[in-house]
Amino acid sequence: MSDKKRTVGFVGVGNIGTPMVLSLLRAGIDVLVRDLRKDQAAECLAAGARFAESNEALVAECDVIGIAVVNDKQLTGLFRAEGGLLNLARPGTTLIVHSTVLPATIKDLGKDVDAKGLKMIDAQVSGGDLRAREGDLAIMAGGDAADIEANRDYFDALSRRTEHMGPRGSGAGTKIAIQMMTFGNWMAAIECMRLARALGLEEKRLADFANDTTGYSWVSQVWGNYDRLLHTHPLAGTDDLFRMFDKDLFNAVLVARENGVSLPITSLSSQVMEQAMRERIELSADRYAQPPLAQAKSA
């Protein structure tokens, strides 16, 4: 049996992509990373990843490529633009999409993937950047079950649980539902803390106590996690940060409208989310004023 490491590609080494690559490296997988900015890949390169200077270089070595770009527009461009993966990847290459995008985007790109003789799994992730650093994500996968099983070592390196949710697009649909639960809970908790402060209650003490009550949730369990992320995310300080967060709830409303489903609470939450995030940035500025990497290691 050959001792040669398996090589996989990975596109997009931002807030979630970087810790995912680190988990792949720890599992003994050789990783060739691709990003528009090489400096963005510094932590991955320091940990042993290699950098692909072009998409051509990426597909030349890799028959499995993970993708963690930010949104539907970036994903579509990566696939369809001149010099994109659809035109360059060798037949049989498996493209694993971790980006949080619309199910319709996955299904639409899937037609081109099939026409090119490629494979695609939509494998959205949940757990955040800190769990990603531990290889402890939950992955919701859509696509062919055989393709998922063929890449079990890849998924096991990243996750505590990888669940096959159904055909392509099912992973993206599951992620939208999960984000509705998570961000809806976060918006409710922010209002709770607003009232608590007015009553002279300390936020962290209230959150800790809530974990032993009917108010328990992941948001209360990791209270302060989003405050940290609002300051340490690579997009912090730009309006793109707000769009990265609130697009998930906007997407939920869009999908609901297409399917004749009413989501009044989610719709309202999507409209007030930016204001709530700005409030949390101001409230937590002093606490999270240290560099992003130091925050990730100390959290």
C-alpha positions in Angstrom: 0.0 0.0 0.0 1.3 3.5 -0.9 2.3 5.9 1.9 1.6 8.9 -0.4 -0.8 11.4 1.2 -4.1 12.1 -0.4 -4.2 15.6 -1.9 -7.3 17.6 -1.9 -7.9 21.2 -3.0 -9.7 23.8 -1.0 -11.0 27.2 -2.3 -11.7 30.0 0.1 -9.6 30.3 3.3 -11.5 32.9 5.2 -13.1 32.7 8.7 -14.5 29.1 8.2 -12.3 27.8 5.4 -9.0 28.3 7.3 -9.9 26.2 10.3 -11.4 23.5 8.1 -8.1 23.3 6.2 -6.2 23.0 9.5 -8.4 20.1 10.4 -7.7 18.4 7.1 -4.0 18.8 7.6 -4.1 17.4 11.1 -5.8 14.3 9.6 -2.8 13.7 7.4 -4.4 15.0 4.2 -2.2 17.1 1.8 -4.1 20.3 1.1 -3.6 22.6 -1.9 -5.4 25.9 -1.1 -6.6 28.6 -3.5 -7.7 32.1 -2.6 -7.7 35.4 -4.5 -5.3 36.7 -1.8 -2.3 34.6 -0.9 -1.8 36.5 2.4 -5.3 35.2 3.4 -3.8 31.7 3.3 -0.9 32.5 5.7 -2.1 30.4 8.6 -2.8 27.5 6.4 0.6 27.7 4.7 2.3 27.9 8.1 0.6 24.7 9.1 1.7 22.8 6.0 -0.8 23.5 3.2 0.5 24.5 -0.2 -0.8 27.4 -2.4 -2.2 27.1 -5.9 -1.4 30.2 -7.8 -4.2 29.5 -10.3 -7.3 27.3 -10.8 -5.3 25.4 -13.5 -2.7 24.5 -10.8 -5.5 23.4 -8.4 -7.3 21.0 -10.8 -4.0 19.6 -12.1 -3.3 18.0 -8.7 -6.7 17.5 -7.1 -9.7 15.3 -8.0 -11.5 16.5 -4.8 -12.0 20.2 -4.2 -13.7 21.7 -1.1 -15.2 25.2 -1.6 -16.0 27.8 1.1 -16.5 31.0 -0.8 -18.9 33.6 0.8 -22.1 33.6 -1.3 -24.0 32.6 -4.4 -22.3 35.1 -6.7 -18.8 34.0 -5.7 -19.7 30.4 -6.1 -21.3 30.9 -9.5 -18.3 32.9 -10.7 -15.9 30.2 -9.4 -17.7 27.6 -11.4 -18.7 29.4 -14.6 -16.3 32.3 -15.2 -13.6 32.0 -17.8 -11.0 29.9 -16.2 -13.5 28.5 -13.8 -13.7 25.0 -12.3 -16.4 23.8 -14.8 -14.1 24.4 -17.7 -10.9 23.2 -16.1 -11.7 20.3 -13.8 -11.0 16.8 -15.1 -14.1 14.5 -15.6 -14.7 12.6 -12.4 -13.5 15.5 -10.1 -15.7 15.9 -7.0 -16.6 19.5 -6.0 -17.7 19.8 -2.4 -19.6 23.0 -1.8 -19.5 24.2 1.9 -20.7 27.7 1.1 -24.1 28.8 2.5 -26.1 29.3 -0.7 -29.6 28.9 -2.1 -30.7 25.4 -3.0 -31.7 26.7 -6.4 -28.0 27.8 -7.0 -26.8 24.3 -6.2 -29.4 22.6 -8.5 -28.7 25.0 -11.3 -24.9 24.5 -11.1 -25.5 20.8 -10.8 -26.8 20.7 -14.4 -23.5 22.1 -15.6 -21.6 19.7 -13.3 -23.4 16.7 -14.8 -22.8 18.0 -18.4 -19.1 18.2 -17.7 -18.8 14.7 -16.2 -18.0 16.1 -12.8 -19.5 15.3 -9.3 -20.8 17.7 -6.7 -21.9 17.4 -3.1 -23.5 20.4 -1.3 -22.0 20.0 2.2 -22.9 23.0 4.3 -21.5 23.2 7.8 -22.6 24.3 11.2 -20.7 24.9 14.4 -18.7 28.0 13.7 -15.0 28.7 13.4 -14.0 27.5 16.8 -15.5 24.0 16.3 -14.1 24.0 12.8 -10.6 24.3 14.4 -11.3 21.1 16.3 -12.7 19.1 13.4 -16.0 19.1 15.3 -18.4 20.6 12.7 -21.8 19.2 11.8 -22.2 18.7 8.0 -25.5 18.5 6.2 -24.8 16.9 2.8 -26.9 16.7 -0.4 -26.0 14.6 -3.4 -25.2 11.0 -4.2 -24.6 8.9 -1.1 -21.9 7.0 -2.8 -19.9 10.2 -3.5 -20.2 11.1 0.2 -19.0 7.7 1.3 -16.1 7.8 -1.2 -14.9 10.9 0.7 -15.5 9.7 4.2 -11.9 10.5 5.3 -12.4 14.1 4.2 -15.7 14.5 6.1 -14.5 12.7 9.2 -11.5 15.1 9.4 -13.9 18.0 9.5 -16.9 16.9 11.5 -18.4 15.1 14.4 -21.4 14.2 12.2 -21.9 14.2 8.5 -25.5 13.5 7.6 -26.8 12.7 4.1 -30.0 14.8 3.9 -31.1 13.8 0.4 -30.4 14.8 -3.3 -28.3 17.8 -4.3 -29.7 21.0 -2.8 -30.8 19.2 0.4 -27.7 20.3 2.2 -28.3 23.9 1.3 -32.0 23.6 2.3 -31.0 22.1 5.7 -28.5 25.0 6.3 -31.2 27.6 5.7 -33.5 25.9 8.2 -30.7 25.7 10.8 -29.7 29.3 10.3 -33.3 30.3 10.9 -33.2 28.6 14.2 -29.8 30.0 15.1 -30.2 33.6 14.1 -33.8 33.8 15.1 -32.6 32.6 18.6 -29.8 35.2 18.5 -32.1 38.1 17.7 -34.5 37.0 20.5 -31.5 36.7 22.9 -30.2 40.2 22.0 -33.6 41.6 22.9 -33.5 39.6 26.1 -30.1 41.1 27.0 -31.3 44.6 26.1 -34.0 44.3 28.8 -31.7 42.5 31.2 -29.2 45.4 31.1 -32.0 47.9 31.7 -32.9 45.8 34.9 -29.3 45.9 36.0 -28.6 42.2 35.2 -25.2 41.0 34.0 -25.4 39.4 30.6 -22.9 36.5 31.1 -24.4 35.5 34.5 -27.9 35.5 32.9 -26.8 33.4 30.0 -25.0 30.9 32.3 -28.1 30.6 34.4 -30.4 30.2 31.3 -28.5 27.0 30.5 -30.1 25.4 33.5 -33.6 26.6 32.6 -36.1 26.3 29.7 -34.3 29.3 28.1 -31.3 27.0 27.3 -30.0 27.2 23.7 -26.7 27.0 21.8 -26.8 30.8 21.8 -27.0 31.0 25.5 -24.4 28.3 25.9 -21.8 30.2 23.9 -23.0 33.7 24.8 -20.3 36.2 23.6 -19.3 34.0 20.6 -21.0 36.2 18.1 -19.7 39.3 19.8 -16.2 37.9 19.3 -16.9 37.1 15.7 -18.2 40.5 14.9 -14.8 41.9 15.8 -12.5 39.1 14.6 -14.1 38.0 11.3 -12.0 39.0 8.2 -14.9 41.1 7.0 -15.2 43.0 10.3 -15.4 46.8 9.9 -17.1 46.5 6.5 -20.7 46.4 5.4 -20.0 43.0 3.8 -20.0 41.6 7.4 -23.7 42.4 7.8 -24.5 41.1 4.4 -22.7 37.8 5.2 -24.9 37.3 8.2 -28.3 38.6 7.2 -28.3 37.0 3.8 -29.1 33.7 5.4 -32.4 35.0 6.7 -33.1 36.9 3.5 -32.5 33.6 1.6 -35.0 31.9 4.0 -37.7 34.4 3.2 -36.9 34.1 -0.6 -37.2 30.3 -0.5 -40.3 30.5 1.6 -42.0 32.9 -0.9 -41.1 30.5 -3.8 -42.7 27.6 -1.9 -45.8 29.5 -0.6 -44.7 29.5 3.1 -45.2 32.4 5.5 -42.2 33.3 7.7 -43.2 36.5 9.5 -40.8 36.2 12.4 -37.8 35.4 10.1 -38.8 38.2 7.8 -38.8 40.7 10.6 -35.5 39.3 12.0 -33.8 39.8 8.7 -34.8 43.5 8.7 -33.5 44.3 12.2 -30.4 42.1 12.2 -27.9 44.7 11.0 -29.1 47.2 13.7 -28.8 44.5 16.3 -25.3 43.6 15.1 -24.2 47.2 15.2 -25.4 47.4 18.8 -23.5 44.3 19.8 -20.3 45.6 18.1 -20.5 48.8 20.2 -21.2 47.0 23.4 -18.4 44.5 23.1 -15.7 46.7 21.5 -13.5 46.9 24.6 -13.6 43.2 25.3 -12.8 42.0 21.8 -10.1 44.5 20.8 -7.3 42.0 20.4 -6.2 40.4 17.1 -8.4 37.7 15.5 -5.9 34.8 15.9 -5.3 35.6 19.5 -9.1 35.6 20.1 -9.6 32.2 18.4 -6.8 30.7 20.5 -8.1 32.1 23.8 -11.8 31.5 23.3 
